[in-house]
Amino acid sequence: MELRLIHRLRGINKGVALVVGFGLLVCAAFVLADIIMRQIGTSLGGTEEIAGYAMALATSWGMSYTLLELGHVRIDLLRTKFQSFGRAVFDVFSMIVMSGVIITIAIKAWPVVERSLVNGSHANTPLETPLIWVQMPWFAGWVWFAVMSTLVTLAALSLLIKRRHTETESFVGAFAEQETLQ
């Protein structure tokens, strides 16, 4: 059951990563077009602002994909000294801490979004972008990451309780060790 959940989450996150990647390609094309237009004396304007928004969205949504691809940085100095049970305990502990941090970020992001929504805030830039257009998908990305990390933590904890220690490494282990295990 746990591994099936992780497989489904990986599939969803791959789809999200493709959408985010496509968005970044569109943003890059927009910036490139603006650079070319500047060479002939004109400009689309606002490329810095739009690129900043794209990076914020890519970060919040990309974190979930990175989690299941074991791409987050881990300092595993102690973890490597243990057998599978000890490594699994460190993995679950790290996931509990990560989930707590991400849930806190998602909770703390809401007042920012709420304030923009209530005040009808616009960016203090020439584009005067309604901030809610950017902040809602940004916030949704952090909420998705919080949900994802919580589900991954629960799956890893379940496997730890069931004494299926080695199975946790495939989705919460340290990446450097994954290369040596294969």
C-alpha positions in Angstrom: 0.0 0.0 0.0 2.8 2.5 1.0 4.8 1.8 -2.1 1.7 2.1 -4.3 1.0 5.6 -2.7 4.6 6.7 -3.4 4.3 5.4 -7.0 1.1 7.5 -7.5 2.7 10.5 -5.9 5.7 10.2 -8.2 3.4 10.0 -11.2 1.5 13.2 -10.2 4.7 15.0 -9.4 6.2 14.1 -12.8 3.1 15.7 -14.4 3.6 18.8 -12.3 7.3 18.9 -13.2 6.4 18.8 -16.9 3.9 21.6 -16.5 6.4 23.7 -14.5 9.2 22.9 -17.0 7.0 24.0 -19.9 6.2 27.2 -18.0 9.9 27.8 -17.5 10.5 27.2 -21.3 7.8 29.8 -22.1 9.4 32.2 -19.7 12.8 31.7 -21.2 11.4 32.3 -24.7 9.7 35.5 -23.5 13.0 36.7 -22.0 14.9 35.7 -25.2 12.4 37.6 -27.3 12.8 40.6 -25.1 16.6 40.5 -25.4 16.4 40.3 -29.2 13.9 43.1 -29.3 16.2 45.3 -27.2 18.8 44.9 -29.9 16.5 46.6 -32.4 15.5 49.4 -30.0 12.3 48.2 -28.4 11.2 45.9 -25.5 8.3 43.9 -24.3 9.0 45.2 -20.7 8.4 43.3 -17.5 10.6 40.3 -18.2 12.4 40.6 -14.9 9.1 40.6 -13.0 7.7 37.7 -14.9 10.9 35.7 -14.6 10.8 36.3 -10.9 7.3 35.0 -10.7 8.2 32.0 -12.8 11.1 31.2 -10.4 8.9 31.5 -7.3 6.3 29.2 -8.9 8.9 26.7 -10.1 10.4 26.6 -6.6 7.2 26.0 -4.7 5.9 23.3 -7.1 9.3 21.8 -7.9 10.1 20.9 -4.3 7.6 18.0 -4.3 9.2 16.4 -7.4 12.6 16.9 -5.9 11.6 15.2 -2.7 10.6 11.9 -4.4 13.6 12.0 -6.7 15.8 12.2 -3.6 17.2 15.5 -4.7 17.1 17.5 -1.4 20.4 18.0 0.3 21.0 15.7 3.3 23.9 15.6 5.6 24.1 11.9 6.3 27.3 11.6 8.3 25.6 9.6 11.1 23.2 7.8 8.9 25.9 5.9 7.1 27.2 4.3 10.3 24.0 2.3 10.8 22.4 -0.8 9.3 19.0 -0.7 7.6 16.9 -0.1 10.8 19.1 2.8 12.0 19.1 4.4 8.5 15.4 4.0 8.3 15.0 5.7 11.7 17.2 8.6 10.5 15.2 8.8 7.3 11.9 8.9 9.1 13.2 11.5 11.5 14.4 13.7 8.7 11.0 13.4 7.0 9.2 14.4 10.2 11.5 17.5 10.5 11.0 18.4 6.8 7.3 18.0 7.0 7.2 20.2 10.1 9.2 22.9 8.3 7.1 22.7 5.1 3.8 22.8 7.0 5.0 25.8 8.8 6.0 27.5 5.6 2.6 26.8 4.1 0.8 28.1 7.2 3.0 31.3 7.2 2.4 31.8 3.5 -1.3 32.1 3.9 -1.4 35.5 5.6 0.7 36.9 2.7 -1.9 35.6 0.2 -4.8 36.7 2.3 -3.5 40.2 2.7 -3.1 40.5 -1.1 -6.6 39.1 -1.6 -8.3 41.4 0.9 -6.4 44.5 -0.2 -6.5 43.8 -3.9 -2.7 44.3 -3.9 -0.8 44.9 -7.1 2.9 44.7 -7.8 4.7 48.0 -7.4 6.1 47.7 -10.9 5.2 49.0 -14.4 3.1 45.9 -15.0 1.1 46.4 -11.8 0.4 42.6 -11.7 -2.4 41.7 -9.3 -0.4 39.8 -6.7 -3.1 37.2 -6.1 -2.5 35.9 -9.6 1.0 34.9 -8.6 0.6 34.3 -4.9 -2.3 31.8 -5.1 -0.4 29.3 -7.3 2.7 29.9 -5.3 0.8 29.2 -2.1 -0.8 26.1 -3.7 2.6 24.8 -4.5 3.7 25.0 -0.8 0.5 23.4 0.3 1.0 20.6 -2.2 4.6 20.1 -0.9 3.2 20.0 2.7 0.6 17.4 1.8 3.2 15.4 -0.2 5.9 15.4 2.5 3.3 14.4 5.1 2.1 11.5 3.0 5.7 10.4 2.3 6.5 10.7 6.0 3.4 8.6 7.0 4.3 6.0 4.4 7.9 5.8 5.6 6.7 5.6 9.2 4.3 2.8 8.3 7.1 0.8 6.7 9.3 1.4 9.7 6.7 0.1 12.1 6.1 -2.9 9.8 9.9 -3.5 10.0 10.3 -3.1 6.2 13.3 -0.9 6.7 15.1 -1.3 3.4 12.0 -0.3 1.4 12.0 3.2 2.9 15.4 3.9 1.2 13.8 3.9 -2.2 11.8 7.1 -1.5 13.3 8.7 1.6 16.9 7.5 1.6 20.0 9.5 0.9 20.8 9.9 -2.8 24.5 9.3 -2.5 23.8 5.9 -0.9 21.3 5.0 -3.6 24.1 5.1 -6.2 26.2 2.7 -4.2 23.3 0.3 -3.5 22.7 -0.3 -7.2 
